[in-house]
């Protein structure tokens, strides 16, 4: 246990008799107690592509859904499509407040999950217990925050999608994916939009060729029908 700090005071008495003020020194211990709590977090983050899991999808329903495990709460998120920013989201805002002693400090608040009134792009923050993905990384790290970011986009063919997250210690990290968007096709020659499949087959999903079966038609003549009737009656007559 630490001892109380000792302060030395020098007191001047200008009304003391004589030509100059009288000074007196004395020391006194002053008890001081201070208490502060500090949030400590790491900088590690893990990214998982949630959809499309195979990095290939139907171009009419393009998705870029990413799950992020973070050791620190996130502050800002940006999504890029082929190098151009497409979504911009602030998860937290910061206020400067003063306590009863006039001491100012920063207060972090979780913002509403809105992004340009786009209901397709939402975020959720869950403070969970320590998660140790021992099978996902070489080293053992614990992650306290789980996020899921969902977004959609328009585009055919190969597209580069990026997600840049920044925690409230201003430490940023980027996750990038190459995702192929394709059209459906019929017999690998006609696309769902009625166009011919071009030489760039990656824009269209190949299909299984259909085999056209022919209906076999049997022609039965009246003579053959008469002969069969005669044989039936003859068989019945002989048995009698």
ABEGO torsion letter per residue (X at the ends): XBBBBBBBBBBBBAABBEABBBBBBBBBBBBBBBBBBBBBBBABBBBBBAOBAAGBBBAABBBBBBBBBBABBBABBBBBBGGBBABBBBABBBBBBBBAAGBBBBBBBBBBBBBGGBAABBBBBBBBBBBBBAAABABBBBBABBBBBBBBBBEBEBBBBBBBBBBAAGBBBBBBBBBBBBBBBBGGABBAAGBBBBABAAABBBBBBBBBBBBBBBBBBAAAAAAAAAAAAAAAAAAX
